Amino acid sequence: MRALRILLIAVVVLAGVFIAVDRAAVYFAESEAADRVVVSGARTGSTDVSIKGFPFLTQVAGSELDEVDVKITGIEATAAGRTLRISRMEAELHQVRLTDGFSGATASRATGKAVISYADLTEAAADGVAVEYGGHGKVKVTGAVNILGRTISRSVLSTVTLVDGHTVRVHADKVPGEGLPGLEELVREKTDFEREVGTLPNGLKLQKIQPTAAGLEISVTGTDVRLAG
């Protein structure tokens, strides 16, 4: 019985050591992976990587991780002189294959979402234009124009669409003209705009876009997503 107790204690101790080593390896790998995530042609604020599944070391031995969650904040890219910033992007990467002596990683598939805040959308709009949530899946765009020496401010409800998978288009549903010739055209020059979204990691693509109270939410999907290397 004493020998059995000693054996059980030894197993428990070894299991604890293995778990500690396994978790330490995960922490180190997450830190290294965060430094290696590349967003081509864009500047990012910060990147967090979380490796799921246990034990980690056996996954590494098989050169494939079950799931890796990635969160990137502040993705900025400039197009046509204007920067449209993705406030944050979160993605779940599945079946992540480790390559190139563990210096690279590619995920078979990915799902997630990107969020553009209304503050960042306002920064990307024309000067003097403010964008906020308008309710019921619309955005409210406010801008001022000068006509015949008189400054006129107008707020419009606009539809937001994703064009060609990389461009955000904001288009007013209706502009009140009040019978003033050319007013609608002047207002639309301010309130209607298109901005290209910053580049994402290779393999990720933007899908459906939806205005919410928290910002513009864009679904993200991908195959053969290159995480690092």
Backbone as a ProteinNet text record, in pm:
[ID]
protein_1_A
[PRIMARY]
MRALRILLIAVVVLAGVFIAVDRAAVYFAESEAADRVVVSGARTGSTDVSIKGFPFLTQVAGSELDEVDVKITGIEATAAGRTLRISRMEAELHQVRLTDGFSGATASRATGKAVISYADLTEAAADGVAVEYGGHGKVKVTGAVNILGRTISRSVLSTVTLVDGHTVRVHADKVPGEGLPGLEELVREKTDFEREVGTLPNGLKLQKIQPTAAGLEISVTGTDVRLAG
[TERTIARY]
82.3	0	87.3	195.6	283.5	345.9	384.8	443.4	343	215.6	110.3	90.1	92.2	75.5	190.4	311.1	428.2	414.7	368.1	350.8	246.2	136	30.8	79.9	153.8	208.8	303.8	386.1	481.2	407.5	297.3	218	157.9	103.1	43.3	148	266.1	373.7	417.7	436.2	479.1	372.7	245.8	136.6	137.5	161	168.2	283.5	396.9	513.5	484.3	419.1	387.5	292.9	190.8	95.8	166.1	254.4	327.6	415.2	485.9	571.6	487	373.9	284.6	232.8	186.5	132.9	242.8	362.6	474.4	507	501.2	527.7	421.4	293.8	185.8	209.5	243.4	266.3	377.9	486.4	598.4	557	484.4	441.1	345.2	254.6	159.7	232.6	331.1	408.8	485.6	548.5	622.9	530.1	413.9	319.4	265.6	237.9	186.4	284.9	415.1	517.8	531.8	482.4	502.2	380.6	265.6	147.1	172.5	152.9	185.4	58.9	41.7	-64.3	4.9	13.1	90.7	38	129.8	93.8	16.1	8.6	-68.9	7.1	-33.3	23.6	-79.4	-36.1	-128	-90.7	-192.9	-168.2	-110.1	-183.6	-135.9	-199	-134	-182.5	-177.2	-286.9	-292.9	-325.2	-254	-275.5	-304.9	-409.3	-445.2	-455	-371.7	-369.9	-458.7	-558	-654.2	-610.3	-679.5	-653.7	-549.5	-562.2	-467.7	-453.2	-332.8	-208.8	-150.4	-81.3	-20.2	97.8	178.9	301.6	272.9	166.1	133.3	83.8	17.7	-24	98.4	195.9	319.3	390.6	390.5	456	391.7	261.1	191.2	190.2	256.7	270.2	136.1	35.6	-93.5	-163.8	-213.1	-286.9	-435.9	-515.3	-659.8	-722.3	-692	-751.3	-658.3	-648.1	-570.9	-659.4	-682.3	-762.3	-669.5	-700.9	-617.6	-702.4	-651	-716.6	-615.8	-649.7	-563.1	-638.3	-577	-640.2	-564.4	-641.1	-581	-511.9	-584.1	-526.6	-549.4	-441.9	-452.6	-382.9	-455	-396.2	-452.4	-372.3	-414	-438.8	-552.4	-586.5	-646.6	-600.7	-649	-638.2	-532.1	-508	-588.6	-674.4	-757.3	-730.2	-728.3	-705.8	-836.1	-870.8	-985.6	-930.7	-953.1	-894.2	-993.9	-950	-1028.1	-994.8	-1093.7	-1070.3	-1017.4	-1081.1	-1033.3	-1082.2	-1004.8	-1040.2	-1013.6	-1113.4	-1100.9	-1128.8	-1044.7	-1062.6	-1028.3	-1107.4	-1078.3	-1019	-895.1	-825.9	-825.8	-867.7	-879.9	-781.8	-736.9	-640.8	-520	-447.4	-332	-208.5	-158.1	-42.2	86.9	177.3	307.4	405.2	475.2	564.2	699.1	790.3	921.3	990.8	995.1	1062.3	995.9	861.7	779.2	789.6	853.1	861	741.8	663.4	546	423.9	304.1	179.7	71.3	-6.5	-115.4	-240.6	-352.7	-478.9	-562.6	-624.4	-708.4	-830.8	-889.7	-1007.3	-1014	-1090.7	-1101.3	-1237.2	-1286.7	-1408.7	-1385.5	-1458.2	-1443.3	-1516.7	-1477.6	-1540.5	-1441.8	-1466.1	-1390	-1487.5	-1442.3	-1527.3	-1460.6	-1537.2	-1492.6	-1578.5	-1517.8	-1594.4	-1643.7	-1747.1	-1798.7	-1701.1	-1620.9	-1516.7	-1415.1	-1375.8	-1280.4	-1344.6	-1474.1	-1543.1	-1555.7	-1578.2	-1584.1	-1449.5	-1339.7	-1206	-1181.1	-1242.4	-1221.2	-1311.1	-1415.1	-1508.7	-1448	-1525.2	-1479.1	-1470	-1390.9	-1375.9	-1510.4	-1536.4	-1660.9	-1780	-1758	-1866.2	-1857.2	-1971.8	-1978.2	-2066.6	-2022	-2096.7	-2129.4	-2252.9	-2295.7	-2402	-2439.5	-2540.8	-2676.8	-2750.4	-2880.6	-2996.9	-2967.8	-3075	-3122.9	-3178.6	-3237.1	-3140.4	-3012.4	-2915.8	-2871.1	-2892.7	-2849.9	-2748	-2675.9	-2589.1	-2642.6	-2616.8	-2657	-2533.9	-2540.7	-2428.2	-2470	-2390.5	-2421.6	-2308.2	-2345.8	-2246.5	-2305.7	-2220.4	-2265.3	-2212.3	-2297.9	-2257.7	-2288.8	-2219.2	-2242.9	-2310.1	-2426.1	-2498.3	-2550	-2511.8	-2549.9	-2513.1	-2392.8	-2345.4	-2408.8	-2487.3	-2557.3	-2511.9	-2474	-2431.6	-2553.4	-2568.7	-2683	-2631.4	-2678.4	-2639.4	-2750.7	-2712.3	-2810.4	-2762.6	-2857.5	-2832.3	-2913.9	-2850.8	-2920	-2898.5	-2996	-2980.9	-2922.4	-2818.5	-2745.3	-2734.4	-2726	-2703.1	-2554.2	-2502	-2360.6	-2348.5	-2266.2	-2244.4	-2095.3	-2062.7	-1924.4	-1910.4	-1822.3	-1805.9	-1678.7	-1693.6	-1579.1	-1495.3	-1555.7	-1487.4	-1379.3	-1363.6	-1256.6	-1288	-1405.8	-1438.8	-1571.9	-1572.1	-1693.9	-1759.9	-1885.7	-1959.9	-2072.4	-2077.1	-2183.1	-2264.6	-2395.3	-2480.3	-2611.8	-2644.5	-2766.7	-2889.3	-2986.7	-3110.6	-3189.5	-3190.1	-3264.9	-3206.2	-3197.4	-3146.5	-3256.2	-3300.1	-3402.5	-3347.6	-3414.2	-3363.3	-3421.2	-3537.2	-3605.4	-3619.1	-3623.5	-3646.4	-3530	-3416.8	-3300.2	-3222.7	-3207.3	-3136.9	-2992.6	-2958.3	-2822.1	-2790.8	-2886.6	-2857.8	-2829.8	-2911.6	-2891.1	-2752.5	-2708.9	-2577.7	-2466	-2480.2	-2378.4	-2372.8	-2491.1	-2495.1	-2433.4	-2467.8	-2414.3	-2262.2	-2209.6	-2064.3	-1996.6	-2069.9	-2017.1	-2049.7	-2176	-2223.7	-2200.8	-2193.9	-2171.6	-2021.4	-1968.5	-1825.3	-1794.7	-1679.2	-1627.2	-1485	-1453.9	-1318.6	-1273.9	-1150.5	-1095.3	-1051.1	-1083.6	-1049.4	-904.1	-839.1	-700.6	-683.8	-566	-535.7	-538.4	-589.4	-591.3	-480.5	-452.1	-354.8	-390.6	-290.2	-311.9	-408.9	-511.4	-608.9	-741.2	-743.9	-868.6	-941.5	-1074.7	-1156	-1274.2	-1310.8	-1427.4	-1553.2	-1660	-1785.4	-1894	-2005.3	-2119.4	-2088.9	-2138.7	-2120.3	-2254.1	-2253.4	-2377.2	-2353.2	-2419.9	-2409	-2478.6	-2411.8	-2469.1	-2439.2	-2494.7	-2470.1	-2322.3	-2249.4	-2107.1	-2014.6	-2067	-1984	-2022.9	-1947	-1970.1	-1908.2	-1990.2	-1939.8	-1933.8	-1817.2	-1796	-1753.7	-1826.6	-1788.6	-1662.4	-1578.5	-1448.7	-1441.9	-1402.3	-1381.7	-1251.3	-1204.5	-1082.8	-1044.8	-965.1	-904.9	-756.5	-677.8	-532.4	-479.9	-517.6	-479.9	-339.4	-251.4	-113.2	-100.1	-68.9	-58.3	80.4	180.7	318	411.2	533.7	634.4	650
-120.1	0	127.4	118.8	233.9	260.7	155.4	169.7	230.3	189.3	242.4	391	429.3	570.3	653.5	600.5	671	686.5	579.8	585	689	692.2	788.7	931.8	952.7	1085.5	1126.4	1032.8	1060.7	1097.6	1026	1054.2	1193.5	1227.4	1359.1	1469.2	1449	1548.1	1565	1453.5	1459.2	1525.6	1495	1557.3	1708.1	1749.9	1892.8	1959.3	1891.6	1944.9	1956.3	1851.9	1853.5	1968.7	1988	2096.8	2231.9	2249	2374.9	2401.4	2297.5	2311.5	2340.3	2270.7	2288.2	2430.9	2484.4	2621.1	2724.2	2699.1	2790.3	2793.3	2676.6	2668	2743.4	2733.4	2805.9	2956.6	3003.1	3146.5	3197.9	3123.1	3163.1	3163.3	3059.4	3048.4	3161.1	3195.6	3304.9	3436.6	3461	3584.3	3591.4	3479.7	3475.4	3493.1	3426.5	3434.4	3575.9	3644.3	3781.5	3873.8	3849.7	3932	3901.1	3784.5	3741.7	3764.9	3799.1	3824.6	3946.7	3929.4	4034.6	4084.4	4215.8	4279.7	4362.6	4308.1	4369.5	4508	4605.1	4738.4	4820.5	4777.2	4850.5	4857.5	4952.4	4967	4918.4	4844.6	4793.8	4846.3	4852.8	4898.4	4787.6	4678.9	4566.2	4437.2	4325	4193	4099.2	4028.1	3926.8	3792.2	3689	3553.7	3460.9	3378.9	3282.5	3143.6	3051.6	2915.3	2827.2	2764.3	2681.4	2534.1	2454.2	2310.9	2268.5	2143.6	2088.1	1938.3	1886.6	1960	2025.1	2136.6	2210.9	2135.9	2075.9	2012.1	1896.5	1821.8	1712.8	1767.1	1882.8	1945.9	1989.7	2047.1	2089.2	1968.8	1858.8	1736.9	1690.5	1714.3	1676.9	1786.7	1898.6	2012.4	2071.7	2063	2124.1	2162.7	2286.6	2336.3	2335.1	2296.4	2286.4	2422.3	2521.3	2654.5	2762	2870.5	2987	3110	3183.7	3305.7	3426.4	3516	3633.7	3759.6	3857.9	3988.3	4096.7	4177.4	4286	4417	4515.8	4646.8	4750.1	4845.5	4957.8	4924.1	4859.4	4831.1	4953.7	5016.7	5138.7	5124	5160.7	5164.3	5285.6	5347.5	5469.3	5440.4	5491.5	5479.2	5611.7	5659.7	5785.8	5901	5900	6009.4	6004.2	5901.7	5890.1	5757.6	5761.4	5640.7	5594.7	5469.1	5410	5305.9	5327.5	5244.3	5138.3	5012.2	4906.9	4909.9	4940.8	4955.1	4825.8	4714.6	4583.8	4475.2	4368.5	4251.5	4127.4	4039.3	3915.1	3798.4	3696.4	3580.8	3452.3	3347.8	3213.8	3133.4	3088.7	3012.8	2864.9	2779.6	2636.4	2554.4	2444.5	2353.7	2432.1	2487.8	2572	2483.3	2475.9	2393.1	2470.6	2410	2470.5	2431.2	2529.1	2504.3	2572	2543.8	2609.5	2603.6	2483.3	2468.1	2547.6	2554.4	2623.8	2775.4	2828.5	2973.8	3027.9	2940.4	2980.8	2903.2	2957.5	2889.6	2930.6	2832.2	2857.6	2785.9	2858.6	2801.6	2755.4	2638.7	2585.9	2674.3	2723.1	2809	2906.6	3013.8	3116.7	3184.6	3224.9	3305.3	3414.1	3523.8	3630.4	3755.7	3867.3	3994.1	4109.1	4214.5	4338.6	4448.9	4544.6	4654.8	4787.5	4876.9	5013	5105.5	5178.3	5267.7	5387.8	5453.3	5571.4	5688.6	5689.6	5792.5	5776.2	5651.3	5626.3	5651	5618.8	5644.8	5794.7	5871.2	6016.7	6072.3	6017.5	6061.3	6035.7	5929.6	5893.8	5972.1	6036.6	6112.5	6247.6	6326	6459.4	6548.8	6654.8	6748.6	6809.1	6815.2	6874.8	6781.4	6654.3	6555.9	6465.2	6438.6	6350.8	6230.9	6112.4	5989.4	5923.8	5880.5	5810.8	5707.6	5626.6	5524.8	5591.2	5551.2	5610.3	5522	5399.3	5307.7	5226.1	5108	5020.1	4987.8	4965.3	4925.4	5037.1	5161.8	5276.5	5359.2	5446.3	5543.4	5683	5772.8	5912.9	5994.3	6065.2	6146.1	6292.7	6376.8	6519.7	6600.7	6695.2	6781.4	6916.2	7015	7150.4	7190.4	7262.4	7313.3	7462	7530.3	7673.2	7694.8	7758.4	7785.4	7928.4	8004.3	8145.1	8223.9	8193.2	8265.2	8223.5	8117.1	8071.2	7929.5	7906.3	7773.5	7692.5	7578.1	7490.9	7355.9	7313.3	7183.4	7083.1	6963.8	6858.7	6727.2	6651.9	6516.3	6420.6	6313.6	6215.9	6076.4	5988.6	5847.7	5779.5	5700.5	5642.4	5490.9	5426.4	5282.6	5257.6	5159.2	5123.7	4987.2	4978.5	4851.2	4825.8	4699.9	4659.6	4628.1	4701.5	4689	4611.4	4505.2	4425.5	4369.2	4357.3	4294.6	4377	4505.5	4584.9	4733.5	4777	4918.7	4941.5	5034.1	5071.7	5189.2	5171.4	5277.4	5328.1	5459.5	5524.1	5609.8	5580.8	5649.6	5689.1	5818.9	5869.6	5813.5	5766.2	5715.9	5828.6	5944.6	6059.8	6186.8	6290.3	6419.8	6523.7	6586.8	6691.7	6812.9	6849.5	6958.5	7093.8	7096.7	7220.8	7314.8	7258.5	7339	7424.6	7410	7489.5	7416.9	7479.6	7414.8	7376.9	7252.8	7206.9	7167.6	7183.7	7153.3	7004.6	6920.1	6776	6733.3	6783.9	6746.9	6792.5	6914.5	6966	6883.2	6845.8	6766	6628.7	6567.5	6434.7	6437	6548.1	6558.5	6546.2	6584	6574.6	6440.1	6398.5	6284.8	6149	6143.8	6017.1	5999.4	5883.6	5861	5712.3	5680.6	5544.3	5546.5	5447	5437.3	5291.5	5271.8	5136.9	5094.4	4970.8	4918.1	4873.1	4889.4	4846	4697.1	4659.5	4520.5	4431.8	4309.2	4210	4107.6	4023.2	3915.1	3831.8	3781.8	3706.2	3591.7	3586.1	3478	3517.6	3626.9	3673.4	3767.3	3753.1	3836.5	3893.2	4016.9	4080.6	4035.5	4012.3	3968.6	4072.6	4033	4120.7	4227.8	4350.7	4462.2	4501.1	4537.8	4571.4	4683.5	4799.8	4905.2	4863.1	4880.5	4853.4	4973.2	4970.8	5080.8	5091.4	4978.9	4977.2	5016.2	5022.5	5053.9	4969.1	4979.8	4895.5	4759.1	4655	4519.6	4448.1	4392	4324	4180.6	4084.6	3944.3	3914.5	3829.6	3795.4	3644.2	3598.9	3456.6	3438.2	3313.9	3290.3	3144.3	3109.7	2975.9	2994.8	2898.3	2907.1	3042	3078	3207	3196.9	3280	3277.9	3365	3301.9	3372.4	3428.6	3353.4	3396.4	3329.1	3382.2	3322	3394.8
0	0	0	80.6	84.2	-52.4	-119.7	-253.2	-349.9	-334.4	-421.2	-395.7	-267.9	-234.3	-291.6	-277.8	-332.1	-482.9	-548.5	-694.2	-733	-659.2	-688.9	-667.2	-559.3	-533.7	-645	-689	-797.6	-926.1	-954.1	-1074.6	-1066.8	-947.9	-930.7	-947.4	-887.9	-898.3	-1043.3	-1112.4	-1252	-1339.1	-1309.2	-1384.7	-1364	-1238.7	-1210.2	-1282.3	-1285.7	-1356.6	-1505.5	-1560.7	-1703.6	-1736.8	-1652.5	-1676.2	-1670	-1570.7	-1556.4	-1678.8	-1722.5	-1841.3	-1964.5	-1975.3	-2090.1	-2096	-1981.4	-1977.6	-2004.6	-1954.4	-1980	-2129.3	-2192.6	-2336.3	-2415.5	-2370.7	-2436.5	-2427	-2307.6	-2286.3	-2378.3	-2385.3	-2470.7	-2617.7	-2660.4	-2799.9	-2836.8	-2745.4	-2772.2	-2791.1	-2707.5	-2717.2	-2848.6	-2886.3	-3012.1	-3131.8	-3128.2	-3239.7	-3256.1	-3144.3	-3150.9	-3221.3	-3199.3	-3264.1	-3413	-3454	-3592.4	-3681.9	-3623	-3704.8	-3792.8	-3923.1	-4019.4	-4088.7	-4091.4	-4168.8	-4275.2	-4395.1	-4502.1	-4539.3	-4547.1	-4592.5	-4492.9	-4366.7	-4267.6	-4136	-4053.5	-3918.8	-3818.5	-3717.6	-3616.8	-3479	-3391.8	-3256.3	-3170.5	-3155.6	-3075.9	-3125	-3093.5	-3133.2	-3013.7	-2990.9	-2885.3	-2948.7	-2906.4	-2957.6	-2840.2	-2855	-2751.5	-2814.6	-2766.8	-2820.3	-2734.5	-2797.3	-2725.8	-2729.3	-2650.6	-2652	-2550.1	-2502.8	-2404.9	-2432	-2419.4	-2390.2	-2514.1	-2494.2	-2602.7	-2663.5	-2580.6	-2628.3	-2724	-2700.1	-2792.3	-2925.4	-2922	-3047.6	-3127.8	-3057.3	-3124.3	-3184.4	-3111.7	-3161.4	-3291.1	-3304	-3426.4	-3530.8	-3502.3	-3595.2	-3636.5	-3547.3	-3577.3	-3447.7	-3441.3	-3325.5	-3356.5	-3258.6	-3280.7	-3311.7	-3229.8	-3247.3	-3192.6	-3267.1	-3223.3	-3242.2	-3133.3	-3140.2	-3150.4	-3243.9	-3267.3	-3253.9	-3182.4	-3170.3	-3206.5	-3307.2	-3351	-3334.1	-3271.6	-3256.2	-3339.3	-3392.1	-3462.7	-3592.1	-3686.2	-3818.5	-3906.6	-3950.4	-4029.4	-4164.1	-4268.7	-4402.6	-4474.9	-4557.8	-4627.1	-4773.9	-4824.4	-4965.7	-5011.5	-5125.1	-5182.8	-5081.9	-5002.8	-4910.3	-4782.6	-4764.8	-4645.1	-4574.9	-4444.2	-4365	-4302.2	-4322.3	-4254.9	-4159.3	-4032	-3927	-3880.3	-3878.2	-3816.5	-3667.4	-3585.7	-3442.2	-3382.8	-3417.8	-3370.7	-3465.3	-3469.6	-3549.7	-3466.4	-3457.1	-3381.4	-3474.8	-3468.3	-3556.6	-3482.4	-3508.5	-3459	-3573.9	-3556.4	-3659.5	-3620.2	-3713.5	-3684.5	-3767.5	-3707.7	-3773	-3824.3	-3729.3	-3760.9	-3777.8	-3899.5	-3930.5	-3905.3	-3830.1	-3802.1	-3911.8	-3967.6	-4081.2	-4059.2	-4149.5	-4152.2	-4016.6	-3958.7	-3830.2	-3719.9	-3725.3	-3626.6	-3635.7	-3739.3	-3755.4	-3833.4	-3894.7	-3970.2	-3926.8	-3957	-3922.4	-4020.6	-4066.2	-4159.5	-4111.8	-4103.9	-4057.8	-4176.4	-4162	-4269.6	-4292.4	-4183.1	-4196.9	-4079.8	-4099.4	-3996.5	-4004	-3888.4	-3879.3	-3774.8	-3788.9	-3690.5	-3732.9	-3674.3	-3710.1	-3692.8	-3769.9	-3758.6	-3721.1	-3642.1	-3598.4	-3632.4	-3696.8	-3723.9	-3639.2	-3547.1	-3460.7	-3540.7	-3489.4	-3559.1	-3547.3	-3442.6	-3431.9	-3544.5	-3571.9	-3680.3	-3816.5	-3829.5	-3956.3	-3978.9	-3873	-3884	-3930.7	-3875	-3915.2	-4063.2	-4116.5	-4256.9	-4351.7	-4297.9	-4381	-4418.6	-4494.6	-4532.7	-4409.5	-4420.9	-4309.5	-4271.2	-4140.6	-4094	-4095.5	-4126.5	-4131.3	-4009.4	-3946.7	-3830.4	-3862.5	-3818	-3842.8	-3709.3	-3692.7	-3571.4	-3608	-3511.3	-3536.3	-3551.2	-3654.3	-3680.7	-3642.1	-3592.5	-3555.3	-3673.9	-3642.2	-3744.6	-3858.9	-3824.9	-3926.5	-4019.4	-3979.5	-4059.9	-3982.1	-4053.7	-3986.9	-4014.6	-3920.7	-3934.5	-3968.7	-4079.9	-4126.2	-4126.5	-4062	-4052.5	-4112.5	-4198.6	-4261.2	-4295.1	-4314.3	-4347.1	-4483.8	-4559.3	-4691	-4697.5	-4786.2	-4805.4	-4939.7	-4937.1	-5061.2	-5058.1	-5157.5	-5169.5	-5044	-4989.2	-4872.8	-4741.8	-4745.8	-4625.6	-4591.8	-4466.4	-4423.3	-4380.1	-4444	-4415.2	-4367.4	-4252.2	-4196.7	-4220.6	-4259.9	-4285.6	-4225	-4169.8	-4121.9	-4206	-4249	-4334	-4277.4	-4302	-4269.9	-4392.1	-4371.4	-4483	-4469.8	-4584.6	-4592.2	-4610.8	-4539.7	-4550.7	-4617	-4719.6	-4789.2	-4804.5	-4825.7	-4849.9	-4998.3	-5065.8	-5210.9	-5242.8	-5321.6	-5367.4	-5253.2	-5135.7	-5024.1	-4957.6	-4996.8	-4936.3	-4923.9	-4968.4	-4965.8	-4893.9	-4797.8	-4726.1	-4799.7	-4837.3	-4906.8	-4816.9	-4797.6	-4719.9	-4816.7	-4827.2	-4925.7	-4860.1	-4865.6	-4804.6	-4875	-4796.6	-4856	-4921	-4854	-4905	-4847.3	-4929.6	-4884.7	-4900.6	-4790	-4801.1	-4875.1	-4985.7	-5068.6	-5037.5	-4976.9	-4942.3	-5061.3	-5181.2	-5300.1	-5343.6	-5279.6	-5318.7	-5427.3	-5544.2	-5655.3	-5617.5	-5645.2	-5622.7	-5480.4	-5386.1	-5246.2	-5224.9	-5287	-5267.3	-5313.2	-5428.7	-5480.5	-5386.1	-5330.7	-5238.9	-5110.3	-5060.6	-4937.8	-4961.5	-5074.5	-5103.9	-5122.3	-5171.2	-5182.9	-5046.6	-4942.7	-4806.2	-4741.4	-4754	-4675.2	-4740.8	-4874	-4943.8	-4968.1	-4928.7	-4950.4	-4950	-5005.4	-5006.1	-4950.9	-4867.3	-4813	-4815.6	-4857.9	-4861.8	-4722.5	-4688	-4556.4	-4556.3	-4441	-4427.6	-4454	-4497.7	-4531.2	-4407	-4422.9	-4316.3	-4339.5	-4239	-4260.5	-4382.9	-4453.1	-4576.4	-4555.2	-4641	-4634.8	-4573.9	-4496.3	-4436.4	-4532.3	-4537.4	-4625.3	-4548.2	-4583.3	-4523.9	-4597.5	-4521.3	-4581.6	-4553.8	-4497.9	-4474.3	-4370.7	-4395.7	-4303.5	-4243.1	-4113.6	-4044.4	-3943.9	-3960.8	-3859.8	-3730.4	-3617.4	-3485.7	-3395.6	-3275.9	-3183.1	-3145.9	-3153.2	-3115.2	-3230.1	-3351.7	-3468	-3586.7	-3693.9	-3810.9	-3785.2	-3786.5	-3766.1	-3901	-3929.8	-4057.2	-4028.3	-4084.5	-4064.1	-4143.7	-4084.4	-4143.9	-4160.7	-4278.6	-4302.6	-4379.7	-4383.9	-4459.6	-4464.2	-4562.4	-4573.9	-4602	-4554.1	-4569.4	-4522.8	-4401.2	-4343.5	-4286.1	-4334	-4286.9	-4163.6	-4051.7	-3923.9	-3901.3	-3939.4	-3914.9	-4012.2	-4017.8	-4102.1	-4233.1
[MASK]
+++++++++++++++++++++++++++++++++++++++++++++++++++++++++++++++++++++++++++++++++++++++++++++++++++++++++++++++++++++++++++++++++++++++++++++++++++++++++++++++++++++++++++++++++++++++++++++++++++++++++++++++++++++++++++++++++++++

